[in-house]
Amino acid sequence: MIPLMASRNAGSAKMLKGKTYSLLFFLSDEKSEWNYIEKQKMLQQITDAEIWLIEQAKRYNHKLQFEHGLFGWEQDIHFEEMPQGNRSGKEDVFLTNKIIQKVGYKSQTEIINQIPADNIQLLFLFKRDGVSYAFPYSPNVADEFFLEGMSIYHRFNEQTPQCTSCIAHEMLHLFGAWDLYRSFQTTKAQEDQARKRYPNSIMLRTSYNIDELNIDPVTAWRIGWIDSLPTGAEFFRPIPQ
C-alpha cells in the first residue's frame, strides 16, 4: 500500500540496482516492547525479502546487494507517536524526520552523506498490529521528504503474522512499483487485467510462500530492470489522488 504516488528514479531509493542500504529502526511505546526473539525474526524476514529480490533480479540480468544498519537492536527506540496502521489516509508525513531525530540525526542530509550506497531505504519497525505501508518520494514534494521508507508492523492482528512477501512488496514501492490490486489509486478493471496477465505478481498479491510469486514485466520496468516500456504497461498506471 502507498499513500502517495510512487515515482520512478527519484528519492533515496531510485532504481533497484547496485547496493541498497536498509536502515532499520525498532520502535515501541509504553504499551509494547520488542523482545530479542521477535527482533531476530523480523530481521530474518527482511533479509529473506532482500534475498528474494536478489534472485528475482537475476532473471532480468541484474545484480543486487543489500547492507543493513540497525537502531534499537539492544534497546527499543521509545516512540509514542506510532502510526495506527489502519489505512486512514492520515499518515504523518513528518514521521521520518521525527524518528531520525530520535536517534540523533539533525537532518536527512546527514544520513544521505554518511551512507555510501546507490540507494537508501528506511524501515520503521513498529511493535504493534497494523497494515504496513510505504512512503515513496515524489519530485513534486519538498526535499525534506527525500528519504524513502516504510512502516512495517509486528503483525497484522493476533491471527495474522507479518509476511516476507509483504515486506518485499513495500520495498518495491520505494523504487517506483505500482500496486496491481484494486485500491484507492487503482480500479477493478486494472486488477482484473493484472490477474489475467500477471497472476503471480507480488504487486498483485502477497503470500506466506514468497517463492510462488514473481516480479512481473511492468514492475521490472518501473524499478529499472528493463528499459523498454512493456506492451500495455500504461494501462496499470495509478489514478492520481
DOZA-885293 format. One line per field, with one value per atom (N, C-alpha, C): residue in one letter; z, x, y. Coordinates in steps of 0.2 Angstrom, whole numbers. Layout:
// DOZA-885293
rest c(A  ...);
Z c(Z  ...);
X c(X  ...);
Y c(Y  ...);
//
This chain:
// DOZA-885293
rest c(M  M  M  I  I  I  P  P  P  L  L  L  M  M  M  A  A  A  S  S  S  R  R  R  N  N  N  A  A  A  G  G  G  S  S  S  A  A  A  K  K  K  M  M  M  L  L  L  K  K  K  G  G  G  K  K  K  T  T  T  Y  Y  Y  S  S  S  L  L  L  L  L  L  F  F  F  F  F  F  L  L  L  S  S  S  D  D  D  E  E  E  K  K  K  S  S  S  E  E  E  W  W  W  N  N  N  Y  Y  Y  I  I  I  E  E  E  K  K  K  Q  Q  Q  K  K  K  M  M  M  L  L  L  Q  Q  Q  Q  Q  Q  I  I  I  T  T  T  D  D  D  A  A  A  E  E  E  I  I  I  W  W  W  L  L  L  I  I  I  E  E  E  Q  Q  Q  A  A  A  K  K  K  R  R  R  Y  Y  Y  N  N  N  H  H  H  K  K  K  L  L  L  Q  Q  Q  F  F  F  E  E  E  H  H  H  G  G  G  L  L  L  F  F  F  G  G  G  W  W  W  E  E  E  Q  Q  Q  D  D  D  I  I  I  H  H  H  F  F  F  E  E  E  E  E  E  M  M  M  P  P  P  Q  Q  Q  G  G  G  N  N  N  R  R  R  S  S  S  G  G  G  K  K  K  E  E  E  D  D  D  V  V  V  F  F  F  L  L  L  T  T  T  N  N  N  K  K  K  I  I  I  I  I  I  Q  Q  Q  K  K  K  V  V  V  G  G  G  Y  Y  Y  K  K  K  S  S  S  Q  Q  Q  T  T  T  E  E  E  I  I  I  I  I  I  N  N  N  Q  Q  Q  I  I  I  P  P  P  A  A  A  D  D  D  N  N  N  I  I  I  Q  Q  Q  L  L  L  L  L  L  F  F  F  L  L  L  F  F  F  K  K  K  R  R  R  D  D  D  G  G  G  V  V  V  S  S  S  Y  Y  Y  A  A  A  F  F  F  P  P  P  Y  Y  Y  S  S  S  P  P  P  N  N  N  V  V  V  A  A  A  D  D  D  E  E  E  F  F  F  F  F  F  L  L  L  E  E  E  G  G  G  M  M  M  S  S  S  I  I  I  Y  Y  Y  H  H  H  R  R  R  F  F  F  N  N  N  E  E  E  Q  Q  Q  T  T  T  P  P  P  Q  Q  Q  C  C  C  T  T  T  S  S  S  C  C  C  I  I  I  A  A  A  H  H  H  E  E  E  M  M  M  L  L  L  H  H  H  L  L  L  F  F  F  G  G  G  A  A  A  W  W  W  D  D  D  L  L  L  Y  Y  Y  R  R  R  S  S  S  F  F  F  Q  Q  Q  T  T  T  T  T  T  K  K  K  A  A  A  Q  Q  Q  E  E  E  D  D  D  Q  Q  Q  A  A  A  R  R  R  K  K  K  R  R  R  Y  Y  Y  P  P  P  N  N  N  S  S  S  I  I  I  M  M  M  L  L  L  R  R  R  T  T  T  S  S  S  Y  Y  Y  N  N  N  I  I  I  D  D  D  E  E  E  L  L  L  N  N  N  I  I  I  D  D  D  P  P  P  V  V  V  T  T  T  A  A  A  W  W  W  R  R  R  I  I  I  G  G  G  W  W  W  I  I  I  D  D  D  S  S  S  L  L  L  P  P  P  T  T  T  G  G  G  A  A  A  E  E  E  F  F  F  F  F  F  R  R  R  P  P  P  I  I  I  P  P  P  Q  Q  Q);
Z c(0  0  0  -4  -4  -3  2  2  -3  -6  -11  -18  -23  -30  -30  -31  -32  -38  -37  -43  -45  -51  -54  -54  -52  -52  -48  -42  -38  -31  -27  -20  -18  -12  -10  -12  -14  -17  -25  -29  -36  -40  -42  -46  -42  -42  -38  -42  -41  -44  -40  -40  -36  -29  -25  -17  -14  -10  -7  1  4  12  15  19  23  30  32  39  43  48  52  59  61  67  71  76  81  86  85  89  93  99  103  108  111  116  123  127  134  134  129  129  126  123  119  120  118  118  114  110  106  111  110  113  108  111  106  101  102  98  92  94  89  84  87  83  78  81  76  70  72  67  62  64  60  55  58  54  49  51  46  40  42  37  32  34  30  25  28  25  19  21  16  10  12  7  2  5  1  -3  -1  -4  -10  -9  -14  -20  -18  -23  -27  -24  -27  -32  -30  -35  -41  -39  -45  -50  -47  -51  -56  -54  -59  -65  -64  -70  -75  -73  -78  -79  -77  -78  -74  -68  -63  -57  -54  -48  -43  -37  -31  -25  -21  -15  -9  -3  2  8  12  18  23  30  35  40  43  48  53  60  65  70  72  78  82  88  93  94  92  92  100  103  110  115  113  117  112  112  108  108  102  102  105  110  113  109  106  101  102  106  107  102  96  90  85  87  82  78  72  67  68  67  69  64  58  53  51  50  48  42  37  31  31  36  37  32  29  24  27  34  38  41  37  40  41  46  47  42  38  33  36  42  45  50  49  53  52  46  45  49  49  52  60  62  69  72  68  70  70  64  64  69  71  76  83  84  90  91  85  86  85  84  84  78  73  66  66  64  64  57  52  46  42  36  32  28  27  23  27  33  37  35  35  33  26  22  15  14  17  16  20  25  29  26  22  19  12  10  3  0  -3  -7  -13  -17  -23  -21  -16  -13  -6  -3  5  6  10  12  20  22  30  31  36  38  46  47  53  56  61  63  70  69  75  78  85  89  91  85  86  80  80  75  70  63  58  51  46  39  37  35  33  27  26  20  19  12  10  9  10  9  4  -3  -8  -9  -11  -13  -20  -20  -27  -28  -35  -36  -35  -34  -33  -26  -22  -14  -12  -6  -3  -2  -3  -2  5  10  17  17  11  11  6  5  0  2  9  11  11  8  7  12  14  19  19  24  25  33  34  41  41  45  45  52  52  59  61  68  70  67  67  64  62  58  56  61  64  70  74  79  83  79  74  70  64  62  56  57  56  57  51  52  46  41  35  30  26  24  20  13  10  4  4  10  11  12  15  16  9  5  -2  -6  -5  -9  -7  -1  1  -1  -1  -3  -11  -15  -22  -23  -19  -20  -19  -15  -15  -21  -25  -31  -37  -36  -41  -43  -40  -42  -40  -45  -44  -41  -37  -35  -41  -41  -47  -44  -38  -35  -34  -33  -33  -26  -27  -21  -22  -18  -19  -25  -27  -33  -40  -39  -44  -45  -51  -52  -52  -52  -53  -60  -65  -71  -72  -68  -68  -65  -59  -55  -60  -63  -67  -73  -76  -81  -78  -72  -69  -68  -65  -64  -70  -75  -82  -84  -84  -87  -82  -75  -71  -64  -64  -58  -52  -53  -48  -46  -48  -47  -39  -36  -29  -28  -34  -33  -34  -36  -36  -30  -27  -21  -17  -11  -7  -5  -2  0  6  10  15  12  6  2  -4  -2  -7  -13  -13  -19  -24  -23  -28  -32  -30  -33  -37  -41  -45  -46  -50  -52  -59  -61  -67  -72  -78  -83  -81  -80  -78  -72  -67  -61  -62  -66  -68  -72  -76  -79  -74  -70  -65  -61  -59  -54  -58  -64  -68  -71  -70  -73  -80  -83  -91  -93  -99  -101  -105  -109  -114  -110  -112  -109  -111  -107  -109  -112  -117  -120  -115  -115  -111  -104  -103  -96  -93  -98  -96  -93  -95  -93  -85  -82  -75  -71  -74  -71  -66  -59  -54  -56  -53  -54  -49  -51  -46  -41  -35  -30  -28);
X c(4  0  4  2  6  1  2  -2  -1  5  7  9  9  11  18  20  27  30  36  39  45  46  52  58  64  70  70  68  68  68  71  71  78  78  84  84  78  78  76  81  80  78  83  82  85  81  84  89  95  101  107  113  118  117  120  119  114  110  104  106  106  107  100  99  92  94  91  92  86  87  81  80  74  73  68  69  65  61  55  51  46  45  39  37  32  29  28  25  24  19  16  11  14  20  23  31  34  41  43  48  51  55  54  59  64  70  75  73  69  67  63  59  54  59  64  68  72  74  78  74  67  63  61  60  59  65  71  77  78  76  76  71  65  60  63  66  68  74  78  84  81  76  73  70  67  64  69  75  80  83  84  87  82  76  71  72  73  74  80  85  92  91  87  86  81  76  72  76  81  85  89  91  95  91  85  80  80  82  82  89  94  101  104  102  104  107  112  115  113  111  109  113  114  117  114  113  110  114  114  118  113  114  110  113  109  111  105  107  102  101  95  94  89  90  85  86  92  93  94  98  100  94  91  86  81  75  70  70  69  68  61  60  54  51  45  41  34  31  24  20  22  18  18  18  17  11  11  5  1  -6  -11  -10  -8  -8  -15  -20  -27  -29  -24  -26  -31  -29  -34  -33  -27  -26  -23  -22  -20  -13  -9  -2  2  6  10  16  15  21  27  27  34  37  34  36  44  46  54  58  56  61  60  54  53  57  58  61  69  71  78  81  77  79  80  75  75  82  85  92  98  97  102  104  100  102  98  101  98  94  96  93  94  90  90  97  100  106  112  112  117  117  111  111  113  111  112  120  123  130  134  131  135  135  130  130  132  137  139  136  130  126  122  120  116  109  107  100  100  95  94  87  85  78  78  73  72  66  67  62  60  54  52  48  50  48  44  37  33  30  31  29  21  17  10  7  0  -3  -5  -5  -7  -5  -7  -6  0  5  11  10  14  13  20  21  27  26  31  30  36  35  40  40  46  47  44  41  38  42  44  48  44  37  33  32  36  36  42  43  49  54  60  66  67  63  63  60  57  54  58  64  68  70  71  72  66  66  61  61  55  55  48  47  41  39  33  31  29  33  31  29  24  21  23  23  25  20  14  9  3  -1  -7  -12  -13  -18  -15  -19  -17  -17  -21  -22  -17  -15  -11  -4  1  8  10  16  19  21  22  24  30  35  40  39  34  32  29  25  23  28  34  39  43  43  46  42  35  30  31  32  33  39  45  51  51  47  47  43  38  35  40  45  50  54  55  58  54  47  43  37  37  32  25  20  13  10  5  0  -4  -5  -9  -16  -17  -23  -28  -34  -39  -37  -36  -35  -38  -37  -39  -36  -31  -27  -28  -31  -31  -39  -41  -48  -48  -54  -56  -54  -55  -53  -45  -41  -34  -32  -35  -34  -36  -42  -44  -39  -36  -31  -25  -23  -17  -18  -23  -25  -24  -26  -25  -18  -15  -8  -2  -3  2  -1  -3  -7  -3  4  8  13  11  15  14  20  20  17  16  12  4  2  -5  -7  -3  -5  1  0  6  4  9  8  13  12  16  22  21  26  28  33  35  38  40  43  38  32  27  25  28  27  33  32  37  37  41  41  39  34  31  35  34  37  36  30  28  32  32  36  43  46  53  55  50  51  51  47  46  52  55  61  67  67  74  77  74  77  76  71  71  70  72  72  66  64  58  51  47  40  36  35  31  24  22  16  10  6  0  2  8  10  6  5  2  -5  -8  -15  -15  -9  -9  -7  -6  -4  -9  -7  -12  -16  -21  -25  -23  -20  -18  -23  -21  -26  -25);
Y c(-6  0  6  11  18  23  28  34  39  39  44  40  44  41  39  32  30  33  36  39  35  35  31  35  32  35  42  42  48  46  51  50  46  43  40  32  30  23  24  25  27  21  17  11  6  0  -6  -9  -6  -8  -7  -11  -9  -11  -7  -8  -3  -7  -3  -4  1  1  2  -4  -4  -2  4  6  5  0  -2  1  3  6  2  -1  -5  0  1  6  3  6  3  9  8  13  11  14  12  6  4  -2  -8  -7  -13  -13  -18  -19  -25  -24  -30  -34  -41  -45  -47  -50  -52  -57  -62  -67  -63  -59  -55  -51  -48  -44  -48  -54  -59  -61  -63  -65  -60  -53  -48  -47  -47  -46  -51  -57  -63  -62  -60  -59  -53  -48  -43  -45  -49  -52  -57  -61  -66  -62  -56  -52  -50  -47  -45  -50  -56  -62  -64  -64  -65  -60  -53  -48  -49  -52  -53  -59  -64  -69  -67  -63  -61  -56  -52  -48  -52  -58  -62  -64  -65  -66  -61  -55  -49  -47  -51  -50  -44  -43  -38  -41  -37  -40  -35  -37  -33  -34  -30  -30  -26  -29  -26  -26  -20  -20  -17  -18  -16  -11  -7  -3  -4  -4  -5  0  2  7  3  3  0  -8  -10  -18  -20  -16  -18  -15  -10  -7  -3  -4  -1  6  9  17  18  22  24  29  28  32  32  37  37  39  41  43  38  31  26  27  26  27  21  22  17  11  12  7  4  9  7  10  12  14  20  25  30  36  36  41  47  47  52  51  47  45  52  52  58  58  64  65  67  68  70  65  59  53  52  52  51  55  62  67  66  64  63  57  52  46  47  50  50  55  60  65  61  56  52  49  47  43  48  54  59  62  61  65  71  77  83  84  80  81  75  74  69  69  75  76  72  72  68  61  58  51  50  54  53  54  59  60  54  51  46  39  38  31  30  27  26  20  22  17  20  16  18  20  17  18  17  21  21  20  15  14  13  17  16  12  7  3  4  7  8  2  -1  -7  -6  -6  -4  -10  -10  -16  -15  -16  -15  -19  -20  -23  -17  -19  -14  -16  -12  -14  -9  -13  -9  -5  0  5  8  10  13  21  25  32  34  33  35  42  44  52  53  59  61  68  69  75  82  81  87  89  86  87  90  93  96  91  93  89  86  89  86  79  77  70  66  68  64  57  56  49  45  39  35  29  27  22  18  14  11  10  9  7  0  -4  -11  -13  -17  -18  -26  -27  -33  -39  -37  -42  -38  -41  -38  -38  -44  -44  -51  -53  -58  -65  -65  -71  -71  -65  -64  -61  -66  -63  -59  -55  -52  -57  -55  -60  -57  -61  -59  -55  -58  -55  -48  -47  -40  -35  -37  -33  -31  -36  -35  -31  -32  -28  -20  -19  -12  -9  -13  -11  -9  -13  -12  -5  -3  3  9  9  14  15  10  10  12  13  15  10  4  -1  2  0  1  -5  -3  -9  -11  -18  -21  -23  -22  -24  -18  -19  -13  -10  -3  1  8  13  19  23  20  23  18  12  8  5  3  1  -7  -9  -16  -19  -14  -16  -17  -13  -14  -21  -22  -28  -34  -34  -40  -41  -36  -37  -40  -37  -40  -47  -49  -56  -61  -58  -62  -62  -57  -56  -58  -56  -57  -60  -66  -69  -70  -71  -72  -66  -60  -54  -52  -51  -48  -42  -38  -32  -33  -39  -40  -44  -48  -52  -54  -55  -57  -65  -68  -75  -76  -81  -83  -88  -90  -93  -89  -85  -79  -82  -89  -92  -93  -93  -94  -87  -82  -75  -73  -68  -66  -58  -55  -48  -48  -45  -45  -40  -40  -35  -28  -26  -19  -17  -21  -19  -19  -24  -24  -17  -15  -8  -3  -3  3  3  -2  -2  -2  -1  0  -7  -12  -19  -20  -16  -16  -9  -8  -1  1  -4  -3  -4  1  0  -6  -11  -17  -15  -19  -18  -18  -13  -12  -10  -8  -6  0  5  11  10  5  3  3  1  0  6  11  17  19  21  23  29  30  36  41  47  52  54  55  57  65);
//
